[in-house]
Amino acid sequence: MEAFKSYAYVRTAGTCPSAACSAACGYEGLSVADVYACKEDGVSVAEDSCVSAGIGAAPSSVSFCCPAADEDTCEQSAAEVTAPPPAEDEEEEITLNQKTSAAPAAAARLTALVVALLAAAQW
């Protein structure tokens, strides 16, 4: 008779760089991949052992080292400070030909249905 064996993945947090986090505008933050080791009865073994034991492939996760820059407090570069403001988008005018569109008729039927449902719900 074989003895029971215990299988588990043990996570080691990813190693963050020692440099300070950036406060520059547009900085998207930094995260690093965590490392997972397959352990059989507390001893490191090949990942195939965990897969064969039925616990599947190693999970994946990340450790967050630096948050993304805060738009309210980030530090703008000299180019960002002197750049002109972005142009405002002009509204695009859309004209629908109601003579050939079924949309108004469908909208009217849907409106009538919603009104009827609301009236029935108040009883």
TORROTI-155075 format. One record per residue: residue in one letter; x, y, z of N, C-alpha, C in turn. Coordinates in pm, 1 decimal. Each point is the difference from the previous one (the first is absolute). Layout:
TORROTI-155075
(pt 'A'; (X; Y; Z); (X; Y; Z); (X; Y; Z));
...
This chain:
TORROTI-155075
(pt 'M'; (83.9; -116.9; 0.0); (-83.9; 116.9; 0.0); (88.9; 123.9; 0.0));
(pt 'E'; (-31.9; 96.4; -89.0); (78.9; 122.0; -8.6); (-44.3; 100.2; 106.3));
(pt 'A'; (96.1; 74.8; 48.7); (-30.8; 105.3; 96.9); (-58.0; 120.2; -73.5));
(pt 'F'; (-86.5; 73.3; 69.3); (-55.1; 121.5; -57.9); (110.2; 104.1; -16.2));
(pt 'K'; (-11.4; 77.8; -107.0); (94.3; 109.1; -22.1); (-78.9; 129.3; -13.3));
(pt 'S'; (60.1; 105.4; 44.6); (-62.7; 131.4; -6.0); (68.5; 81.8; -109.0));
(pt 'Y'; (-81.8; 61.9; -88.5); (52.4; 84.6; -106.8); (-57.6; 139.9; 15.0));
(pt 'A'; (83.8; 98.2; -22.9); (-45.1; 138.9; 8.5); (93.7; 89.2; -79.8));
(pt 'Y'; (-55.6; 109.8; -46.9); (82.7; 103.5; -60.9); (28.4; 104.3; 106.9));
(pt 'V'; (124.1; 36.4; 12.7); (40.1; 100.5; 98.4); (45.4; 124.6; -75.4));
(pt 'R'; (-60.6; 112.4; 35.9); (26.2; 126.6; -67.8); (116.0; 74.2; 63.9));
(pt 'T'; (86.7; 51.7; -84.8); (104.0; 93.4; 42.9); (-30.1; 130.7; -72.0));
(pt 'A'; (-19.6; 105.6; 76.3); (-33.5; 129.3; -59.0); (109.8; 46.1; -94.3));
(pt 'G'; (-41.6; 62.3; -110.2); (95.3; 55.4; -94.8); (85.9; 105.7; 67.1));
(pt 'T'; (121.2; 18.0; -47.7); (93.3; 94.8; 59.4); (-12.1; 135.6; -68.3));
(pt 'C'; (-38.6; 99.1; 77.2); (-12.9; 135.8; -52.4); (137.7; 66.0; -4.6));
(pt 'P'; (22.4; 85.6; -100.3); (128.2; 71.0; -5.9); (12.4; 95.6; 118.4));
(pt 'S'; (121.7; 32.3; 35.4); (21.6; 86.5; 116.3); (-18.0; 147.5; -33.3));
(pt 'A'; (-9.2; 34.7; -127.7); (-17.5; 140.5; -39.0); (-135.6; 51.0; 47.5));
(pt 'A'; (-6.0; 129.2; 28.1); (-124.2; 62.4; 45.0); (-102.6; -1.3; -112.7));
(pt 'C'; (-125.5; -2.1; 37.1); (-107.8; 2.6; -98.7); (-7.2; 137.3; -66.0));
(pt 'S'; (-41.3; 0.6; -124.5); (-10.2; 124.2; -76.0); (-128.6; 74.2; 34.9));
(pt 'A'; (6.2; 131.9; -0.2); (-118.3; 84.0; 19.8); (-33.0; 75.7; -127.6));
(pt 'A'; (63.7; -37.9; -111.2); (-21.0; 68.8; -126.9); (-140.0; -29.0; -53.0));
(pt 'C'; (-62.5; 101.8; -56.8); (-131.8; -17.9; -59.1); (9.1; -104.9; -110.9));
(pt 'G'; (-99.2; -85.2; -6.0); (-2.7; -105.3; -101.1); (67.0; -128.8; 43.5));
(pt 'Y'; (68.1; 0.5; 115.0); (64.8; -121.6; 49.8); (-108.2; -102.3; 32.6));
(pt 'E'; (11.8; -120.0; -56.4); (-104.2; -101.2; 13.2); (18.9; -93.3; 118.9));
(pt 'G'; (102.3; 23.1; 80.4); (24.3; -86.3; 114.4); (92.1; -114.3; -36.8));
(pt 'L'; (33.5; -81.0; 99.8); (91.2; -111.1; -22.5); (-45.2; -119.5; 81.2));
(pt 'S'; (-6.4; -113.5; -65.9); (-27.2; -125.8; 68.8); (95.8; -104.1; -56.4));
(pt 'V'; (33.4; -98.2; 82.4); (91.2; -106.3; -41.4); (-66.1; -135.2; 24.8));
(pt 'A'; (35.4; -96.9; -82.3); (-59.0; -133.3; 11.7); (48.9; -70.7; 126.0));
(pt 'D'; (-92.3; -69.7; 65.4); (35.6; -84.0; 113.5); (50.8; -134.6; -52.3));
(pt 'V'; (72.5; -71.9; 82.4); (55.4; -130.4; -37.8); (-67.6; -106.4; 86.2));
(pt 'Y'; (-40.7; -109.3; -64.2); (-64.6; -110.0; 71.8); (85.7; -125.6; -12.6));
(pt 'A'; (19.0; -69.3; 111.1); (76.5; -124.6; 2.3); (-91.8; -113.1; 43.2));
(pt 'C'; (11.0; -112.6; -67.9); (-76.3; -118.1; 36.9); (71.8; -68.1; 116.7));
(pt 'K'; (-76.2; -32.6; 104.1); (57.9; -68.8; 116.6); (-74.6; -131.7; 22.0));
(pt 'E'; (78.9; -104.0; 20.8); (-54.0; -130.6; 34.8); (44.7; -29.2; 142.6));
(pt 'D'; (-96.8; -6.8; 90.7); (30.3; -18.5; 142.4); (101.8; 102.3; 49.3));
(pt 'G'; (-12.3; 124.6; -50.1); (85.4; 108.6; 44.9); (133.5; 10.7; -69.4));
(pt 'V'; (27.3; -89.7; -96.4); (128.0; -0.8; -70.7); (-25.7; 42.6; -144.9));
(pt 'S'; (84.0; 90.2; -51.5); (-15.1; 45.2; -138.1); (20.9; -113.9; -97.8));
(pt 'V'; (-93.7; -10.6; -96.2); (9.1; -99.8; -106.8); (-39.5; 69.2; -130.9));
(pt 'A'; (12.4; -69.3; -110.7); (-36.9; 55.2; -130.3); (-150.5; 26.2; -4.7));
(pt 'E'; (-37.6; 102.6; -76.3); (-141.5; 36.4; -10.8); (-83.6; -116.0; -52.3));
(pt 'D'; (59.1; -85.8; -83.3); (-71.8; -115.7; -53.3); (-56.7; -87.1; 111.8));
(pt 'S'; (66.8; -3.6; 115.2); (-47.9; -80.6; 112.5); (-133.5; 52.5; 50.7));
(pt 'C'; (-13.8; 132.2; 8.7); (-126.1; 59.1; 45.6); (-109.1; -21.3; -103.9));
(pt 'V'; (34.8; 15.2; -127.5); (-98.1; -19.5; -106.7); (-46.6; -145.3; 0.8));
(pt 'S'; (92.6; -94.0; 10.5); (-34.7; -142.3; 1.5); (-82.7; -36.2; 122.6));
(pt 'A'; (21.2; 71.6; 110.0); (-75.4; -26.5; 122.4); (-142.7; 53.3; -9.4));
(pt 'G'; (-28.6; 79.6; -105.0); (-136.8; 45.8; -21.2); (-30.4; 141.4; 47.4));
(pt 'I'; (101.1; 76.9; 38.5); (-31.6; 136.1; 44.6); (19.8; 103.6; -109.8));
(pt 'G'; (35.0; -46.1; -119.7); (8.1; 89.1; -114.3); (131.5; 75.7; -9.6));
(pt 'A'; (1.5; 90.0; -96.8); (120.3; 81.4; -24.3); (14.1; 105.2; 109.1));
(pt 'A'; (118.4; 51.8; 11.3); (27.5; 103.1; 100.6); (-85.5; 123.8; -27.7));
(pt 'P'; (-51.3; 62.1; 104.4); (-75.8; 123.3; -20.5); (92.9; 113.3; -43.0));
(pt 'S'; (-58.0; 110.5; -39.8); (82.5; 116.4; -31.7); (-59.4; 119.7; 72.1));
(pt 'S'; (87.2; 83.2; 51.1); (-42.5; 121.2; 68.6); (114.5; 99.9; -6.9));
(pt 'V'; (-29.2; 121.0; 41.4); (101.6; 104.3; 0.5); (3.3; 68.6; 134.7));
(pt 'S'; (114.4; 55.4; 31.8); (15.6; 84.5; 118.2); (8.9; 143.8; -50.7));
(pt 'F'; (-77.9; 88.2; 60.3); (0.2; 139.8; -41.7); (110.5; 73.8; 74.4));
(pt 'C'; (87.9; 61.1; -76.9); (113.6; 72.2; 57.3); (-28.5; 149.3; 10.8));
(pt 'C'; (-54.0; 57.5; -107.1); (-24.8; 143.9; -4.1); (-138.4; 25.4; -58.3));
(pt 'P'; (-76.5; 88.7; 61.0); (-131.6; 32.7; -55.7); (14.5; 90.7; -122.6));
(pt 'A'; (-104.4; 7.1; -78.2); (-3.0; 92.1; -113.8); (0.1; 143.0; 53.0));
(pt 'A'; (48.0; 92.8; -81.4); (5.3; 140.8; 40.4); (-140.7; 53.9; 21.7));
(pt 'D'; (-16.0; 78.8; 103.5); (-127.0; 65.3; 30.8); (-12.0; 123.9; -88.3));
(pt 'E'; (-106.7; 8.5; -78.9); (-16.5; 112.3; -92.0); (-4.2; 134.4; 71.8));
(pt 'D'; (-45.6; 1.9; 124.7); (-11.5; 126.3; 74.0); (133.1; 47.4; 58.0));
(pt 'T'; (92.8; -93.1; 23.4); (124.6; 38.2; 66.8); (126.0; -36.5; -77.8));
(pt 'C'; (-15.7; -51.9; -122.5); (117.2; -43.6; -76.0); (85.4; 118.8; -43.7));
(pt 'E'; (124.6; -30.6; -33.1); (96.3; 101.5; -41.8); (5.8; 3.3; -152.0));
(pt 'Q'; (-35.3; 114.5; -57.4); (2.8; 13.9; -145.1); (141.0; 30.5; -47.4));
(pt 'S'; (31.5; -48.5; -119.5); (129.4; 31.5; -59.9); (-5.7; 142.0; -55.5));
(pt 'A'; (115.3; 56.0; -33.5); (5.2; 135.5; -55.7); (-80.4; 7.3; -129.2));
(pt 'A'; (4.1; -104.2; -81.7); (-74.9; -1.3; -125.7); (-150.7; 1.4; 25.9));
(pt 'E'; (-44.2; -72.9; 103.3); (-143.1; -2.5; 32.0); (-47.6; 134.6; 53.6));
(pt 'V'; (85.7; 68.5; 74.7); (-37.1; 128.3; 57.6); (-16.2; 105.7; -109.1));
(pt 'T'; (87.8; -1.7; -100.0); (-2.4; 103.1; -104.2); (-85.8; -37.7; -120.3));
(pt 'A'; (-51.1; -120.8; -6.4); (-80.7; -43.9; -114.4); (-134.8; 71.6; -0.3));
(pt 'P'; (-50.7; 34.4; -119.3); (-132.3; 63.1; -6.2); (-106.4; -100.2; 41.1));
(pt 'P'; (-113.8; 48.4; 50.2); (-106.0; -93.5; 40.3); (-53.7; -75.6; -121.6));
(pt 'P'; (-47.9; -119.9; 20.6); (-52.5; -77.2; -113.1); (-123.8; 68.4; -58.0));
(pt 'A'; (-17.6; -12.4; -130.5); (-116.4; 59.0; -65.7); (-125.4; -72.9; 44.4));
(pt 'E'; (-106.4; 77.2; 18.1); (-126.5; -60.8; 39.5); (-60.6; -70.0; -120.7));
(pt 'D'; (-58.7; -113.7; 24.9); (-64.5; -73.2; -108.4); (-128.4; 72.0; -39.3));
(pt 'E'; (-16.3; 18.6; -130.4); (-122.6; 59.7; -47.4); (-106.4; -107.5; -4.6));
(pt 'E'; (-124.0; 40.3; 34.6); (-108.8; -95.6; -4.0); (-34.3; -30.8; -144.2));
(pt 'E'; (-22.4; -125.8; -26.4); (-35.5; -42.4; -134.3); (-151.4; -2.8; -10.7));
(pt 'E'; (-52.1; 61.9; -105.2); (-144.8; 3.5; -18.8); (-40.9; -121.5; -80.3));
(pt 'I'; (-100.4; -71.4; 49.5); (-48.8; -118.1; -68.6); (-145.6; 24.8; -36.2));
(pt 'T'; (-32.3; -16.4; -126.6); (-136.4; 19.1; -46.4); (-57.0; -135.2; -39.5));
(pt 'L'; (-117.1; -32.1; 56.4); (-66.2; -125.3; -33.9); (-117.6; 30.4; -91.1));
(pt 'N'; (-13.9; -76.9; -103.2); (-114.1; 14.4; -89.0); (-112.9; -82.2; 58.5));
(pt 'Q'; (-95.9; 66.0; 64.5); (-106.6; -71.5; 68.6); (-98.7; -64.7; -95.9));
(pt 'K'; (-1.9; 42.6; -125.4); (-93.0; -58.6; -96.3); (37.9; -143.7; -32.8));
(pt 'T'; (128.5; -31.6; 4.5); (42.7; -134.9; -36.2); (45.9; -80.3; 120.6));
(pt 'S'; (-10.9; 57.3; 118.7); (47.8; -68.4; 118.5); (-115.5; -58.0; 79.0));
(pt 'A'; (15.7; -121.1; 49.2); (-101.1; -63.1; 84.4); (22.2; 33.3; 146.0));
(pt 'A'; (106.2; 73.1; 29.9); (33.9; 29.7; 139.1); (-110.6; 75.9; 73.6));
(pt 'P'; (-60.9; 105.9; -56.5); (-103.8; 71.7; 74.7); (-119.1; -88.5; 34.1));
(pt 'A'; (-41.5; -87.0; -92.2); (-113.6; -87.8; 27.3); (34.1; -100.7; 109.2));
(pt 'A'; (119.5; -54.8; -6.1); (42.2; -96.0; 102.4); (11.8; 69.2; 135.2));
(pt 'A'; (52.6; 122.0; 2.6); (12.7; 74.1; 124.7); (-137.0; 29.3; 59.3));
(pt 'A'; (-96.3; 32.6; -83.7); (-135.2; 28.2; 49.4); (-60.7; -125.1; 62.3));
(pt 'R'; (17.4; -115.5; -64.2); (-53.9; -125.1; 55.9); (67.3; -33.8; 132.9));
(pt 'L'; (131.5; 19.6; 7.2); (72.1; -27.8; 124.8); (-42.8; 94.7; 110.8));
(pt 'T'; (-21.0; 125.8; -33.4); (-45.5; 97.6; 98.9); (-136.9; -39.9; 53.1));
(pt 'A'; (-90.0; -41.5; -87.9); (-133.7; -42.6; 42.7); (8.8; -122.3; 90.6));
(pt 'L'; (89.0; -92.2; -32.0); (16.9; -119.7; 82.3); (52.2; 35.5; 138.9));
(pt 'V'; (99.3; 88.2; 6.9); (56.2; 41.1; 129.1); (-106.3; 70.5; 83.5));
(pt 'V'; (-78.1; 87.9; -60.7); (-106.3; 70.3; 72.5); (-102.1; -99.1; 53.3));
(pt 'A'; (-36.9; -99.8; -81.7); (-96.2; -101.6; 44.5); (55.4; -82.7; 115.0));
(pt 'L'; (126.7; -36.1; -7.8); (61.3; -77.8; 108.0); (6.9; 79.6; 129.7));
(pt 'L'; (34.3; 126.2; -10.7); (6.4; 85.6; 118.7); (-138.0; 17.9; 62.6));
(pt 'A'; (-101.6; 14.3; -83.7); (-137.0; 14.0; 50.2); (-44.1; -126.6; 70.4));
(pt 'A'; (33.3; -115.1; -56.5); (-38.7; -128.2; 60.0); (74.6; -23.8; 131.2));
(pt 'A'; (121.7; 47.7; 8.6); (81.2; -20.2; 121.0); (-50.9; 82.4; 116.9));
(pt 'Q'; (-74.1; 105.5; -26.9); (-49.7; 85.6; 107.3); (-123.7; -57.4; 68.7));
(pt 'W'; (-61.3; -102.2; -55.2); (-120.4; -59.4; 60.1); (33.6; -71.0; 121.9));
